Every structure is written in C-alpha cells, then in structure tokens.
Amino acid sequence: MDIKFLGASKVVTGSNFLITTEKYKILIDCGLFQGKEELERLNYEEFQFIPSEIDFLMLSHAHIDHSGRIPKLVKEGFKGKIICTKATKDLADIMLVDSGHIQESDAEWLNKKRNRAGKPPIQPLYTSEDARLSLNYFDPVLYNQKVQLNEGISVRFKDAGHILGSSILELWITDKADTVKIVYSGDLGIKGKPIIRDPETIEEADYLILESTYGNRLHEDLNGRTSKLTNIINSTVSRGGTVIIPSFAVGRTQELIYELKKYYENTDNLDAFLKVPIYIDSPMAISATEIFKRNSNCFDDEAKKIIFDGVDPLNFENLHFVRSHQESMRLNEVDFPKVIITTNGMCTAGRIRHHLKHNLWKSKNSVVFVGYQAEGTLGRILKDGVKNVKLLGEEIAVLAEIHSVEGFSGHADQSNLIDWVKEFKKRPKKIFIVHGEVDASQALSERISSQLGIDTIIPDVGHTFKIEDDVLKAYSGELVEPLQRKENIKQELQEVFNQFENIVSKTNLFIDDKLLEKNYDELKNKLLELQRELIDITLLLGK
C-alpha cells in the first residue's frame, strides 16, 4: 500500500492524495490549485492517475481548494462513489456549479484576448454542466457512521469543526491481510467557534495526514475578535467611510452574520448612526446561508438553542442580501457609510474586485481581511502593504486602511493542532504535514517532533510513501504491549454485550425504532472490530 501526495504539499491549495492498495485506488479530496499563476496552471495538467481506475473519492469538505477539480475528474472518466457528509453534498451542489460558471467566464475572457492576438481558443477546465453531472456521483453518509465500502475499506467521518459538513476522515484499509488505519485531519477548526461544533478528537491512527495552514502562528484571542471588527466598523463609519470585507461564501460569511447579529441586537446604547446597513453581496453566500439553515443539526448547542427559541440566528434588522449585479453595482454609486461583505475571500475573482476598485483609493474607507490569504493572491498582496494595484485594467492607489482580524479564521493554529494530536491515545507512527506553506509546515513539523516525539514528513508534490509491511497488523496502534491490549479488548467486549442487553430490554418500551436500530448497528460494528482485533492479536502472540 502507498500514499501519493498530489496537492496541498508545501502549499495551501489543491488538496489531493491517492492511496493505492493491491486491489483498490482511493482518492482523498480533489481540490483546485489557487494563488500564483504557476500554481493555477497545475489545474490544467493531466491527473497523475487514470480517473476511471479510482474506486472511491473521500471528500473532507466543500471548499473549492478541496473539491474544485471533481468535475474535471468525472469529465475524464471517474465513475466511482464520492463519499462525504450530507451538508458537504448540499454545499457542493452550489459551489461546484458556481466554479463551473467561473471557469467558463475565465475562458471566455481569455479567448477574447487570444482571438485579438491571432491565437487559437482554449477550453474551460470544466463547465457548469460538467459540474452538475459530477453531482450524480455523490453518496452522502452520516457523521460517526462507520461505513464498510467493500471487503477491504471502511471509513468514518468525524466533525472537523471547520465549516458546515467538514470532516476528519478515519480510513481502515486492509491490504495483503494487514489492516492500517489512516486518519486525514481535513481542515481543522477551532474550539469555541460559533454556529458549528468543535472539532472531534480521534483516539488512534497508524498514519496521520495533518493540515498546517497556521502551523507557525497563534491566533488572536477568540473572544476579542468581534470587538476588534466592530471597532474598525464604527471608526470607519464615524468618518463617513465604507468597510469592505472579503469573505469566503461558505463558513466565514455565516459566522460574520451570526457575530454581527449578537453585537447589533445586544449592545446597549448603540448610537443609531452606527447601526449601518450590512450588505451580503454574494448570491453563493446567500444560497449557502439557506443551506446552513437546512442543516441546523450540525450546529453547536448555542445556535440550536437560538433556533429552539424561535429566532433566526442568521438574520437581523440591518442585514441586507444582494443577489443581482445591478444591485451590487449600485452599492458603489452611493456614498453613505455601510459594510459590504462579499466574495471571494482572497480577492482573486468575483464582485470583491469591483468593490476594491471603487473603494481602495478613498482614505476614509477600510478593508478587513478575516481569513487566510494564500501567497500570490490579491488579498495577500494588499495585506502585505502594497501601495498600488492593477484592478480590472486600471491602476488603483491603496489609500484605504487595511486591517486583518485573524480571530475569524476557520483553521486551527499551531497550539490547536498540537493539542488535537495530543488527544490521540495511540499516537501515529508518522505524521504527514500538508496544506501549509513551507514555513508553516516546517514550524509545525519541528514542534511535533520536539514536543510529541513523533516522526514527521513534509512531502513534495508527487512524493510517494510506501507503508511498511511489518509496521501494523489488523488493528489500530503500533505492535506494543499486545498482552495488555488483549485484556483490554476482553473488557471492551463485555461492555458491548452489556449494551446489547440494554437495547434488548428496551424493545418493548415506547422508544424510537430508528434510534434503537442505529444503536444496534453501531454496537454491531464495534463488536466486529473488537473480534477481528482479538483474532489478530491472538495470532500474533501465538496463543
């Protein structure tokens, strides 16, 4: 068995990992490369595998840097299943089709230039119709549902706390009679974030693929981020300016709505002039907000309580949703103080570029970044302090105040990542550090090695790692203290049998049959796991 790293290696975008066994090929994520031109060119290269040979694609979440090449994958022959959570499927329905429209628009714009230069036209990476066709291959599963895909592969999705539907993947793969457990962190969120639940912990892994977006830094105090943002808004409004907030349509925008609602509805004695209109200028963000509301079962307890009390947690009096281009353009034709939250979060495309063109050159305005800005993006360039930028064919002076409120990041920082790995009861033999720029990946790697004593690898794109045959047998954890583990399994088996008896005793009570059936299936899976593990340890010990 081997793992091949085909994206998000020493960069943040293009997540794509291939696991090859004797019988099967499993893909984890299939994201777009974003940022520098040389990175984006990678999207047009051939896959380093034959798409029709891929049996399963495990999708951690719907963000385009993890899902954006799925339509290309299907277009080039993939016919397998795309396994993800229901909320991820719902978000992918709008995000991939929107990405297809962007690919078509970009190709159309480039072909006008190529036509004038006498060059042949190019085809879009994929179309919106290609994206719609790819949605037919999605097969949603529930959180914490261990799914046996075939005789050699099982998977379980745990909540990653990053965006709605985001997941940590637990993969059990049997190859040549050995079973190895591979865990992929996906994009990990932060404890205490609003709306969605905290990232779940994982107890054991043989190998871990770990993100490192903020592997070299610590976030600002989570509790102070809303105050920092509203202070910037109020200061800008007081001088008659407009606040532009580039935001990711999925996750970040809904979090901003939620926090601003609490601020405007719960702040006593707030001057009326400070209660400015907040515009969500993004059709996708508006659609995503509706999907959030339809998947409130993924919310944390605080958000669920608000809904239970009959209150919409994602709406408030001075919030306005803008769908049409005409409405969006009118926002720049009026000069009253306001806040415009719009996509895209890294300023690489979309309505944000128009708003920046009309507002960057005014010193009374502010631009606030609330998320990660990849190297080479316009957002990163502005954040780094550039004085002039070219926008939509015009040179624009950067006179507006540029702010960054990193407390709104959806990614765990270095401390969060280390703490999450510490929760493993049986720590992985090796950790592959991915989804981070070189400095961030290196800093996290050094911290894990020195603090936790776990071997780490920072793979290059194209790097293949072969799983050693003698490392792990058919259970999770290294081959240490097998006798003690055998005794522990016996205790766990007894606990499972006790729970079976408890379920049987309730069958005549007025209890939801579906709940009983779910509990029964979970216990059955656990029983099979323990029995297999006990057999393998017994064979290993020869007794």
N, C-alpha and C positions, 0 to 999 in steps of 0.2 A: 504494500500500500504506500502511496506517496501523496504529498500535498504540494501543489504548484501554485505559486503566488503570481497572479496575472494583473494585479492592480492594487491601488492603495498601499504600495510598498515604497516607503520614503517620500510619499506624497499623501494628501488627504483624500483625493478623489479616485474614482474608477474602481471601487471595491469589486474584486473578482478572484475567487480561489477555487481551484479544481482538485478534488480528491479522486484518485484513481485506485480501484481495487482490482483483484483478479477478474471480477465479473462486471463491476459497475463503474460508472462515472457520475460523480455528484458535483454540482456547481453550487458554490455559496456566493450569493449576490452577483449582480451583473450590471455595474453602475457606469455612468458616463464619467469620462475624464473632463475636468473643468479647470479653467485658470489660464495658464500660459498657452500660447499658440502651439508650441511643440507638444504639450500635453493633450490638447484638444484634437490634434492630428491623430493621436492614437485611437480615437473612436472609429476612424475610417480604415484602420488596418484589419487584416483578417484575424479572426479568433485563432488562438494557438491550440485549438482543438477542433474537432468536427462537431458542429452543433447537433446534428442528428444522432450522435452517439451518446449524448448526455441523457441519463435516465431521470434525474431529478435536479431541480434548482430550488435551493432553500433561500428564501428572501427574508432578510432580517427586518427591513422596514422600507417605507415607500419613498424616502428621499431619493432624488434623481441620481446622486452620486453612488447609490446602491442599486437602483432599479433601472436606470435610464437606457441601458443597451438591451433590455429584454425584447423590445420589438425587433431589433436587428437580429437577435438570437433566433427568434421564431421565424423571421423572414428568411434566414439562411438554413432552416431545416430542423430546428428543435421541435420535438413532438412529445416531450415528457411532461411531467407534472411540475407546476410551480407551487411550492408549499409555503404558506405564510399564514398570519392571523387574519381574521375577518376584517378587522379595521384597516390592516395594511392593504388588503384587496380593495376595500372601498375607496381608499385614498389613491391607490394606483389607477383606479378607473378614471380619475380626472387628471392625475399628474402625467401619466404616460401619453394620453391623448393630447394634452397641452404641449408636452415635449415634442410630439409629432408635428403639431402646428408650427412650433418654433423652428424645427428642422426644415420644414417646407419654406417658411418665410426667409430663413437664412440663405437657403439655396437660391430662392428667387432673387434676393438682393445681390448675391454674388454673381449670379448669371447675367444680370444687367451689366455689371462691370466687365465680365468676361466677354459678353457679346460686343461691347464697345471696343474691347481690345482685340477682337477677332479670335477669341479662344473658344473652344467647344464648351457647351454647358456641362454642369455637374449635377448629379442626382442627390437628393437629400439623403441623410443617413437612414431615415425611415420616414414614413408619412403618418398622419393621424389615423388613416385606415389600417396601416400596419399595426399601430398601437392597439386599436380596437380588436383586431384579430388575436393579438397576443393575450388579451384578457381571457380568452376562452380556455387557456391552459392553467389558470389559477385554481388552486384547490385549498380553500381556507381550512384551518384547524383551530381548536381552542387553545388558550393558554393552559399550560400544565397537563396537557393531554399527551401521554406518550403514545406515539403512533408507529406501528410496525409497518413500514413501507413494503418490505419483502422479507425473505428469509435471512437477509444479511444486514439490513439497515433499519434502525429505529431513530426517531427524532422527537424531541420535546422542545416547545417554545416557552420561554420564561420572559416575564416582563422586564424590558431593559430600562424603562423609565425615561426614554429619550424623547419620543413623540408618541402620539396615539398609535397603538398597534406594534410599536417597536419591540424587538425580541433579542434575547440571548438564545443561541441555539446549542442544544445538547445533542450530539450525534453519537450513537453506538453503532460501530461498523465492524462486522465480522468478516475476516479475510483469512483464508487458509487456517481455519479453526481457531484463530485468535480474535478476540474482540477488543477493540480500542475505543476509548471514549474521547472524542474531540469536542471541545467547547469553543464556540465563537462568541465573543462578547457583543458583536454588533457595535452600535454606538451607545455607550452607557450614559445614562442621565445622572442627575444629582438628587440626593435625598432632600426632601422638603420642598421640592418644586411644586407649584400649583397645578391643579387640574388632574394631571396623571399621577399614577402611583410611583413609589420609589423603586429603584432597580432591585430585582430579586437576587438573592445570594445563590451560589452554586456550591455544592458540598465537595465535589470531586471531579477531577479530569486527568486524563493521561497527557493530553496536549492542549494548550490554550492559545487561541489566536486573539490577541488583545489590542484594542484601539489605543491610540496615543495622541489624539488631537491636541490636548492640552497637557501632554506629558512632561512639559518643562515649566509649568507655571501653576500658580494658585489663583482661584477666583476671588473676586471681591466678596465681602460679606453679603450673603443672600438676602438678609433682612434689610440691608440698606440700599438695594438696587432700585426699588420703586421710588424711594425718596430722592435718589440721585437723578433718576429720569424726570420725575415731576418738577424738581428744582430747575433742571435745564429747560423744561417746557415753560414753566412760569417766568423764568428770567427772559427767555426769548419772546414770549407773549408780551411782557411788560415793555419791551422796546419796539413792539409792533411787528415782530417777525413771525416767520413760519418755521415749524420744525419738520424736517424730512427724516423719516425712519425707514431705511431699507430693511426689509424683514422677510424671512422665509415664510411662504404662504401656509405651510403646514407646521404647526407646533408653536413657533415663535409668535406669530400673529395672534393666535388664540390666547397665548399666555399674556401678551400685552393687553389684550381686551380685558381679560379677567382681572389683572392687577389695576388697570386704569379704572375699571368699574368700581373696585373697592375704594380707590382713592377719591373719586368724584362723589360717590354716594355716602362715604363715611367720614369725610373731612369736615369738621365743624367750622363755621365762619369763613368759608372759602369765598373770596371776592367774586362777584358774578362775572367780571370781565376775564377771570382766569379759567372759567368753565368754557373753554373754547371748543369749537367743533372738532371732533376726531374723525378723520376720513379713512376708511379701509378701501384703498384704491387698487383692487385686485380681484377680478372675477374668480380666480382659483382660490384665493384666500377666503372669499365669501362661501364658495362651494365647500371648501374644507371645513369651515366653521359649522356648516349644516351637518357634515359627516361626523364631526365631533359630537354634536348633539344627539345623533342617532346611535352613537357608540358610548353612551354615558356609563355603561357597565365597566368601562376601562378607567373611569375617573377615580380619584382618591376620595377618601371619606368626606373631606371638607366640601368638595364640589358636589358630591352626591347629596349631602345634607341641604345645600342651597337649592338643588333641584327638588328634593323632597318637600321643601318649604314652599314650593310653587314659584320659585324665582328663576329666571333665565340667567345663568352665570356668564353668558357671552353676549350681553346686550345692556345698554344703559342710555340715558336720555340724550346725551350729546354725541352719541356714536352714530355715524352715517356710513352706509355701504355704497360704493361707487362701482358700477359694472361697465357702463358704456365708455367708449373712447371719447365721445363728446363731453360727457360729464367730467372725465379725467382732465381733458384739455381746459375746461372752464375753471378748474381749480387754480390754474396758473394765470388766469385772466383777471382774477380778483386779488386784492392785496390786503385783505383783513387777516389777523392772526389765526392760525389754525395748525393742526397736526395732520400730516399725511403719512400714513403707514402703507407702504407699497412694496411689491416685489420687483426685482429679485434681490435676495438678501446680500449678494456680493456685487450688485450693480453691473452684472455682465450683460444683461438684456432686459427688455420689458419697459414698463412705464417709469421705473425709477430713473432711467437715463434722461427722460424728458423733464421730469421734476428737478433733477440736478441741473440740467441746462438752464432752467428758468430761475433757479434759486441759489446756486452756488456763488454767484457773483455779488450777492447782496450781503453786506456785513451784518445786518440785523437778524439774519436767519441762522439756523443751526441744522447740522446733520448729525444724527445719533446712530452709531453702529451698536447693534445689540446681539451680534453673533459673529462667528468665526469668518475671517476674510482670507481666502486662500491666496497664496503667492501668485502674483501676476494679474489678479483681478483689479477692477477699478476701485472696488471698496478698499482693498489693501493699499493701493497707491494713495488714495485720499487719506486713509488712516495714518500712513507713513509721512504725511506732511507736504505733499506736492503743492506747488503754487499755481500751476496752470494745468488744465486737462483739455483734451480734444473730445468733444461730445457731439455726436450727430453732425459731423463735418464742420464744427465751429470751435474755435479756441475760447475756453472759458476760464476766467480768473477764479481762484478759490479764495473767496473772502469771508464766506460763512464760517462760523465756528464749527469745528469738527470734534465730536465727543465719542467716547466709547464707554458703554456700560456693560461690562463683561459678565456681570452677575446674572444676565438673562441667557447666558449660553446654555445650550441643551446638552453639552458634553461635560463629563466628569473631568475634574482637574487632576493633577498629579497625586495629591493626597487622597482624593476619592478613589482613584484607580488602585493605589496601593492598599487602601482599606478593603476594597472589594476582593482583591486577590487574597488578602489575609483571612477572609471568611472561609476559604476552602479548608475542609477538614483533612482531605488528602490532596496535597498540592501537586500541580502538574510537574512532570519531568522536565518539560521545556515550555517556554512561552515565546510565541512569535509576535513581535511588536510591529503592528501595521497601522495604517490610517493616521499618519502623522508626518510632518516634515522632519528632515533629518535631525535637527537639533532637539525637537520634542521627543522623537523616538529614542535617540541616544540617551537623553537625560532620564527617561523612564526606565530604559534598559539598565543603566548604571544603578539607579535607585533600587530596582527589584533585585539585582544581583547582590548588592551590598547589604540591603535590609532584610531580604527574604531568603537569600541564598539559592535562588532558582536560576538555572541556565536560561539565557535569553538569546534569541536570534532576531536580527533586523534584516529581513530578506530583501533582495533586489527584485525588481520585476523580472519574472521568468525563472526565479530560483525554485528548484525542486528539492523537497526534503523527503527522504525515504524513512518510513517507520521501521525501526529495528524489530526483527522477528522475536528477539528474546527479551524485549522490554516488559511487555504486559500480556497477561493471559486474559481469559474470558471474564474479567471483572475489572471494575474501575479501581485505580490505585496501583502503586508500584508493588513488586513482589517483596513486601516486608511484613514481618510478623504474621505469616499465614495462619499459624495455630490460633493466635488471638482473634483473628478475623473470623475463623471458623466458628469459634464460640459465640462471637457477636451475631453471626448470621443465625445461629440456632435461636438466640433470644429474639431476634427480629422476626423470625418465622412464627414463633409463639405469639408475638404481638399481632401479627397479621391474622392468625387463626382466631384470636380473641375478637378482633374487629369483625371477622366474618360472622362469628356467633352473635355479635351485637346487631348486625344487619338482619340476620335471620329472625332475631327476637322482635324486630320492629315490623316485620312484614304484615302483621295483622292490625297494625296501628294506622291512623289516618296520616300517612306520610306520603309526600310526592313520589310516585313511582319512578319518575325520571331521575330524581335525586338519589334514590336507592340504587337504581341501575348504574348511575355514574360512579357512586361509591364502590359498588361491586366490581365494576370494570377496573377502577384504579387499584383495588386490592388484588385483583387477579393478575394485573401486570406486575405489581410489586412481588407477588408470590413467585411468579415465573422467573423474575430477575434473581431473586434470592436462591431459588432452587438451582438455576444454572450456575450461579457463582459458587454455591456449595459443592456442586459436582466437580467444577474445575479445580477448586482448591483441594478437594479430596484426591483428585488425580495427581495434582502437583505434589502433594505430600506422600502419595503412595499408600494412603490408609483411609 
